[in-house]
């Protein structure tokens, strides 16, 4: 599942979700643009940037990193990118670094080099499984929780989110985009579901001719089928090895070729 790209897609489509994570009112989204920028040295690239679009030197810019796999080199890379970015662009705003983890077990702190830096108020580490009950009841946070929801309950949570969106999102275009995003997450989490099953989950009367159905669905299904074929190949090879071992044992027991 391409977790980081899903999160960046969420922040691109619904930037208020990011600010909800930080406990900042949704109005702040009018002051920022979500983007990414390349850093020339070492071919670094900051994939998640919330840059102020108003002339207010007090507003910080946010560097966002989504990390769902253990990576002992993460903070080496992040701090290198941060300071090279500051040198290269010299932005007229203070910086804030936000790292999103599914849980604490995924993080690799490396306290030898970064303990003091990680304690700075400029750095926020968010562990999705530790969000408080009031936070997890809000629509934006529940959307992010869907990404780490177990497969056996993901469908129910997605349907619940779709119903909540019907009542809480009045703008029809925004609501449809939100539903499309739910569908995308479900397809990545549950690639074994057919297109019709995904549509039925959200009470869709027909299959929409969107990029989701034409490209994303086909891409995920192709990846799923490739995984199934790889598993079948491994099982076949294991069975062949077992057969060879059994034959060698028979020869060692003195059995003839015919036997």
C-alpha positions as CSV (number, residue, x, y, z in Angstrom):
1,X,0.0,0.0,0.0
2,X,1.5,3.4,-1.0
3,X,0.8,5.0,2.3
4,X,2.9,8.2,1.9
5,X,1.3,9.0,-1.5
6,X,-2.2,8.5,0.0
7,X,-1.4,10.9,2.8
8,X,0.1,13.5,0.5
9,X,-3.0,13.2,-1.7
10,X,-5.2,13.8,1.4
11,X,-3.2,16.9,2.3
12,X,-3.4,18.1,-1.3
13,X,-7.2,17.6,-1.6
14,X,-8.1,18.4,2.0
15,X,-5.4,20.5,3.7
16,X,-7.7,21.1,6.7
17,X,-6.9,17.4,7.7
18,X,-3.3,18.3,8.3
19,X,-4.2,21.3,10.5
20,X,-6.7,19.2,12.4
21,X,-3.8,16.9,13.4
22,X,-2.0,19.9,14.9
23,X,-5.2,21.2,16.6
24,X,-5.2,24.3,14.4
25,X,-8.5,25.7,13.2
26,X,-9.5,24.8,9.6
27,X,-9.4,28.5,8.6
28,X,-5.6,28.2,8.6
29,X,-5.9,26.4,5.2
30,X,-6.7,29.7,3.5
31,X,-3.2,30.9,4.5
32,X,-1.2,27.9,3.0
33,X,-0.5,26.0,-0.2
34,X,0.5,22.4,-0.1
35,X,3.4,21.6,-2.5
36,X,6.7,19.9,-2.9
37,X,10.1,21.3,-3.8
38,X,13.3,19.8,-5.0
39,X,16.6,20.6,-3.3
40,X,19.5,20.6,-5.8
41,X,22.2,19.2,-3.5
42,X,22.2,15.4,-3.4
43,X,18.9,15.3,-5.4
44,X,16.9,15.7,-2.2
45,X,13.2,16.5,-2.5
46,X,10.7,17.6,0.2
47,X,7.5,15.9,-0.8
48,X,5.3,17.6,1.8
49,X,5.4,21.4,2.2
50,X,2.8,23.7,3.6
51,X,4.0,27.2,2.5
52,X,2.3,30.4,3.6
53,X,0.6,32.3,0.8
54,X,0.0,35.5,2.9
55,X,2.6,38.0,3.9
56,X,2.9,37.2,7.6
57,X,6.4,36.6,8.9
58,X,4.9,35.0,12.0
59,X,3.3,32.1,10.1
60,X,5.6,29.0,10.0
61,X,6.1,26.8,7.0
62,X,5.6,23.1,7.6
63,X,7.7,20.3,6.4
64,X,5.6,17.1,6.5
65,X,7.0,13.6,6.5
66,X,4.8,10.4,6.5
67,X,6.8,7.4,7.7
68,X,5.1,4.0,8.0
69,X,8.2,1.8,7.7
70,X,11.1,1.7,10.2
71,X,14.0,3.7,8.9
72,X,17.2,4.3,11.0
73,X,18.3,7.0,8.5
74,X,15.1,9.0,8.5
75,X,16.3,11.8,10.8
76,X,19.7,12.0,9.1
77,X,17.9,12.6,5.8
78,X,15.2,14.9,7.2
79,X,17.5,17.3,9.0
80,X,19.9,17.3,6.0
81,X,17.0,18.3,3.8
82,X,15.7,20.9,6.2
83,X,19.0,22.8,6.5
84,X,19.9,22.5,2.9
85,X,16.4,23.9,2.1
86,X,16.9,26.8,4.5
87,X,20.3,27.6,2.9
88,X,19.0,27.3,-0.6
89,X,15.7,29.2,-0.3
90,X,16.1,31.3,2.8
91,X,12.3,31.4,3.4
92,X,10.9,34.5,5.3
93,X,9.1,32.3,7.7
94,X,10.0,30.1,10.7
95,X,10.1,26.4,10.2
96,X,8.1,23.5,11.7
97,X,8.8,19.8,11.1
98,X,5.9,17.3,11.4
99,X,6.5,13.6,11.2
100,X,3.5,11.2,11.1
101,X,3.9,7.6,12.3
102,X,1.3,4.9,12.7
103,X,2.8,4.1,16.1
104,X,5.9,4.6,18.3
105,X,7.3,1.2,17.3
106,X,7.9,2.4,13.8
107,X,10.1,5.3,14.8
108,X,13.9,5.1,15.0
109,X,14.9,8.0,17.2
110,X,18.7,7.7,17.2
111,X,19.0,9.6,20.5
112,X,22.8,9.7,20.2
113,X,22.6,12.4,17.5
114,X,19.1,13.8,17.6
115,X,17.6,13.6,21.1
116,X,18.0,17.3,21.8
117,X,16.7,18.3,18.4
118,X,13.7,16.1,18.6
119,X,12.7,17.8,21.9
120,X,12.5,21.2,20.2
121,X,9.0,22.8,20.1
122,X,9.6,23.2,16.3
123,X,9.3,19.4,15.9
124,X,6.1,17.5,16.2
125,X,5.8,13.8,16.1
126,X,2.4,12.3,15.7
127,X,1.5,8.7,16.4
128,X,-1.9,7.9,14.8
129,X,-2.7,5.1,17.2
130,X,-2.3,7.4,20.2
131,X,-4.7,10.2,19.2
132,X,-7.2,10.9,21.9
133,X,-10.9,9.9,21.7
134,X,-12.2,13.4,21.0
135,X,-9.7,13.8,18.1
136,X,-10.5,10.4,16.6
137,X,-14.2,11.3,16.5
138,X,-13.6,14.1,14.0
139,X,-14.0,13.4,10.3
140,X,-10.4,14.5,9.3
141,X,-8.7,12.3,11.9
142,X,-11.0,9.3,11.2
143,X,-9.9,9.6,7.6
144,X,-6.3,9.2,8.5
145,X,-7.1,6.4,11.0
146,X,-8.7,4.5,8.1
147,X,-5.2,4.2,6.6
148,X,-4.0,2.1,9.6
149,X,-7.3,0.4,10.3
150,X,-7.2,-3.4,10.3
151,X,-8.4,-5.0,7.1
152,X,-11.3,-6.8,8.9
153,X,-12.8,-3.5,10.1
154,X,-11.7,-1.1,7.4
155,X,-14.8,-1.5,5.3
156,X,-17.1,-0.6,8.2
157,X,-15.1,2.4,9.1
158,X,-15.1,3.6,5.4
159,X,-18.8,3.3,5.2
160,X,-19.2,5.2,8.5
161,X,-17.0,7.9,7.2
162,X,-19.0,8.2,4.0
163,X,-22.2,8.6,6.0
164,X,-20.6,11.2,8.3
165,X,-19.4,13.1,5.2
166,X,-23.0,13.2,3.9
167,X,-24.0,15.2,6.9
168,X,-20.9,17.2,7.7
169,X,-19.7,18.3,4.2
170,X,-22.3,20.5,2.6
171,X,-20.3,21.3,-0.6
172,X,-21.3,18.6,-3.1
173,X,-17.9,18.7,-5.0
174,X,-15.9,18.4,-1.8
175,X,-18.1,15.6,-0.6
176,X,-17.7,13.6,-3.8
177,X,-13.9,14.1,-3.7
178,X,-13.9,12.9,-0.1
179,X,-15.9,9.7,-1.1
180,X,-13.5,9.1,-4.0
181,X,-10.6,9.3,-1.6
182,X,-12.3,6.8,0.7
183,X,-12.7,4.4,-2.3
184,X,-9.0,4.8,-3.2
185,X,-7.9,4.0,0.4
186,X,-10.1,0.9,0.5
187,X,-8.8,-0.4,-2.9
188,X,-5.2,-0.1,-1.6
189,X,-6.1,-1.8,1.7
190,X,-8.3,-4.5,0.2
191,X,-7.1,-5.2,-3.3
192,X,-9.0,-8.5,-3.4
193,X,-12.3,-6.6,-3.6
194,X,-13.8,-6.2,-7.1
195,X,-14.9,-2.9,-8.6
196,X,-18.5,-3.8,-8.0
197,X,-17.9,-4.6,-4.3
198,X,-16.2,-1.3,-3.7
199,X,-19.0,0.5,-5.5
200,X,-21.6,-1.4,-3.4
201,X,-19.9,-0.4,-0.2
202,X,-20.7,3.3,-0.8
203,X,-24.1,2.7,-2.3
204,X,-23.0,3.8,-5.8
205,X,-25.7,3.0,-8.4
206,X,-23.3,2.7,-11.2
207,X,-19.5,2.6,-11.8
208,X,-18.2,6.1,-12.4
209,X,-15.8,6.7,-15.3
210,X,-13.2,8.5,-13.1
211,X,-9.5,8.1,-13.0
212,X,-10.0,6.1,-9.8
213,X,-11.8,3.4,-11.7
214,X,-9.9,3.6,-14.9
215,X,-6.3,3.8,-13.5
216,X,-6.0,3.3,-9.8
217,X,-8.2,0.2,-9.6
218,X,-6.4,-1.4,-12.5
219,X,-3.0,-0.6,-11.1
220,X,-3.9,-2.1,-7.6
221,X,-5.5,-5.1,-9.2
222,X,-2.4,-5.7,-11.3
223,X,-0.1,-5.5,-8.2
224,X,-2.4,-7.8,-6.3
225,X,-2.4,-10.4,-9.1
226,X,1.4,-10.1,-9.4
227,X,1.7,-10.8,-5.6
228,X,-0.6,-13.9,-6.0
229,X,1.5,-15.2,-8.9
230,X,4.7,-14.7,-6.9
231,X,3.2,-16.6,-3.9
232,X,2.1,-19.4,-6.2
233,X,5.5,-19.6,-7.7
234,X,7.2,-19.8,-4.3
235,X,4.7,-22.5,-3.3
236,X,5.4,-24.5,-6.5
237,X,9.2,-24.2,-6.0
238,X,8.9,-25.4,-2.3
239,X,6.8,-28.4,-3.5
240,X,9.5,-29.3,-6.1
241,X,12.2,-29.1,-3.4
242,X,10.2,-31.4,-1.1
243,X,9.7,-33.9,-4.0
244,X,13.4,-33.9,-4.8
245,X,14.3,-34.5,-1.2
246,X,11.7,-37.4,-1.0
247,X,13.2,-39.0,-4.2
248,X,16.7,-38.8,-2.8
249,X,15.6,-40.5,0.4
250,X,14.0,-43.3,-1.6
251,X,17.2,-43.9,-3.5
252,X,19.2,-43.9,-0.3
253,X,16.8,-46.6,1.0
254,X,17.8,-48.7,-2.0
255,X,14.6,-48.4,-4.0
256,X,14.9,-48.9,-7.7
257,X,14.0,-46.2,-10.2
258,X,10.8,-47.9,-11.2
259,X,9.7,-48.1,-7.6
